[in-house]
Amino acid sequence: MSTLAGKIAVISGGTTGIGLATAQRFVTEGAHVFILGRRQAQLDEAVELIGRNVTAIKADAANLDDLDRVAAAVREEKGVVDIIVSNAGFTEQAPVDTLTPAHFDKAFNLMARGPVFLVQKLLPMMTGGGSIILVSSAMHQMGIGGHTAYAATKAALRSYARTWAAEFKDRGIRVNTLSPGVTDTPILDSQSETRENLVKMYQSMVPIGRLAQAEEMASAALFLASGQSSYVTGSDLMADGGIGQV
Ligand SMILES: NC(=O)c1ccc[n+]([C@@H]2O[C@H](COP(=O)([O-])OP(=O)(O)OC[C@H]3O[C@@H](n4cnc5c(N)ncnc54)[C@H](OP(=O)(O)O)[C@@H]3O)[C@@H](O)[C@H]2O)c1
């Protein structure tokens, strides 16, 4: 039997990179996935790639009205949620000397505030227990210049996993962070360095000697989503090729 047979998963940022690979993997394993993203063209493309058992919802994961709409749509179509993957994210570097309130708020609204309310609004539908996966980053425990806001949002997720593991202990809901290392996704194109320089720099830092593929993060997410991790909660799965360990 497939690992996620009959499960309902909601994945924010499910149109590209880690979120898309996770959605594809979950569907292969028997789940129905709801994917969220802001761009309709990317949502349409993702639906085509995933092929079946997918519902796309155009929504900004930083916008609480959008999250209400997402919860209503999931309730109407399925009525239950088994798995939440809070994954939507972006990176923009800024040294602390020059970072602006707008930069700080944009990062925190999407990657620290958004996940709290995504989970809050879907929780009433997690009546049968389940698994919440907060996509953090190896960066949450590293010090790399320019990442004041980004790394702090990812550290906040690490903290939520501990707090919620305790809060949900009588509901059969497990909560963990998945902390990727540098993964070859479109996020690399949005950084101040060129992709080529980033790849070179990170390859030299990673013990495994290469960047991760999004599918490798999907495997880690599948482990946390499934019964294979039934005794794992409040923890952090560092799928980082060792970059945050050495
Ligand atoms: N790739 C890495 O090296 C790496 C390393 C550590 C952690 N991570 C984390 O992994 C997660 C996924 O990143 P990725 O590498 O897969 O990047 P990606 O390919 O750029 O994917 C980002 C996803 O988030 C969505 N998104 C961005 N802003 C959003 C918003 N306001 N509301 C809803 N969706 C939004 C994007 O869709 P739309 O733009 O259409 O909304 C897209 O689906 C992020 O949280 C990132 O911080 C990545």
The ligand as a MOL file (V3000), in Angstrom:
LIG
                    3D

  0  0  0     0  0            999 V3000
M  V30 BEGIN CTAB
M  V30 COUNTS 48 52 0 0 0
M  V30 BEGIN ATOM
M  V30 1 N 16.6210 26.0580 -2.0710 0
M  V30 2 C 17.3560 26.1750 -1.0000 0
M  V30 3 O 18.6010 26.2060 -1.0790 0
M  V30 4 C 16.7240 26.2260 0.3590 0
M  V30 5 C 17.5270 26.0100 1.4830 0
M  V30 6 C 16.9550 26.0650 2.7440 0
M  V30 7 C 15.6070 26.3290 2.8830 0
M  V30 8 N 14.8580 26.5410 1.7820 0 CHG=1
M  V30 9 C 13.4400 26.8370 1.9920 0
M  V30 10 O 12.6460 25.9750 1.2250 0
M  V30 11 C 11.3960 26.6140 0.9180 0
M  V30 12 C 11.1130 26.4260 -0.5610 0
M  V30 13 O 12.1180 27.0800 -1.2940 0
M  V30 14 P 12.5770 26.6150 -2.7510 0
M  V30 15 O 14.0400 26.5200 -2.7230 0
M  V30 16 O 11.7930 25.4680 -3.2150 0 CHG=-1
M  V30 17 O 12.2440 27.9420 -3.5740 0
M  V30 18 P 11.3160 28.2550 -4.8320 0
M  V30 19 O 11.4820 27.2220 -5.8820 0
M  V30 20 O 11.5770 29.6790 -5.1540 0
M  V30 21 O 9.8400 28.0780 -4.2440 0
M  V30 22 C 9.2510 29.0180 -3.4370 0
M  V30 23 C 7.7680 28.7200 -3.4370 0
M  V30 24 O 7.1460 29.6200 -2.5060 0
M  V30 25 C 6.0960 30.3000 -3.1720 0
M  V30 26 N 5.9330 31.5990 -2.5610 0
M  V30 27 C 6.8350 32.5920 -2.4240 0
M  V30 28 N 6.2650 33.6240 -1.8060 0
M  V30 29 C 4.9840 33.2390 -1.5300 0
M  V30 30 C 3.8790 33.8490 -0.8990 0
M  V30 31 N 3.9630 35.0920 -0.4150 0
M  V30 32 N 2.7260 33.1470 -0.7930 0
M  V30 33 C 2.6100 31.8890 -1.2840 0
M  V30 34 N 3.6150 31.2700 -1.8940 0
M  V30 35 C 4.7760 31.9420 -2.0090 0
M  V30 36 C 6.4900 30.3450 -4.6290 0
M  V30 37 O 5.3690 30.5210 -5.4760 0
M  V30 38 P 4.8360 31.9890 -5.9320 0
M  V30 39 O 6.0610 32.8280 -6.1500 0
M  V30 40 O 4.0450 31.7680 -7.1440 0
M  V30 41 O 3.9880 32.4830 -4.8000 0
M  V30 42 C 7.0860 28.9660 -4.7750 0
M  V30 43 O 6.0530 28.0060 -4.9240 0
M  V30 44 C 11.5460 28.0720 1.3490 0
M  V30 45 O 10.9020 28.2600 2.5820 0
M  V30 46 C 13.0530 28.2360 1.5240 0
M  V30 47 O 13.3800 29.2200 2.4680 0
M  V30 48 C 15.3650 26.4900 0.5230 0
M  V30 END ATOM
M  V30 BEGIN BOND
M  V30 1 1 1 2
M  V30 2 2 2 3
M  V30 3 1 2 4
M  V30 4 1 4 5
M  V30 5 2 4 48
M  V30 6 2 5 6
M  V30 7 1 6 7
M  V30 8 2 7 8
M  V30 9 1 8 9
M  V30 10 1 8 48
M  V30 11 1 9 10
M  V30 12 1 9 46
M  V30 13 1 10 11
M  V30 14 1 11 12
M  V30 15 1 11 44
M  V30 16 1 12 13
M  V30 17 1 13 14
M  V30 18 2 14 15
M  V30 19 1 14 16
M  V30 20 1 14 17
M  V30 21 1 17 18
M  V30 22 2 18 19
M  V30 23 1 18 20
M  V30 24 1 18 21
M  V30 25 1 21 22
M  V30 26 1 22 23
M  V30 27 1 23 24
M  V30 28 1 23 42
M  V30 29 1 24 25
M  V30 30 1 25 26
M  V30 31 1 25 36
M  V30 32 1 26 27
M  V30 33 1 26 35
M  V30 34 2 27 28
M  V30 35 1 28 29
M  V30 36 1 29 30
M  V30 37 2 29 35
M  V30 38 1 30 31
M  V30 39 2 30 32
M  V30 40 1 32 33
M  V30 41 2 33 34
M  V30 42 1 34 35
M  V30 43 1 36 37
M  V30 44 1 36 42
M  V30 45 1 37 38
M  V30 46 2 38 39
M  V30 47 1 38 40
M  V30 48 1 38 41
M  V30 49 1 42 43
M  V30 50 1 44 45
M  V30 51 1 44 46
M  V30 52 1 46 47
M  V30 END BOND
M  V30 END CTAB
M  END
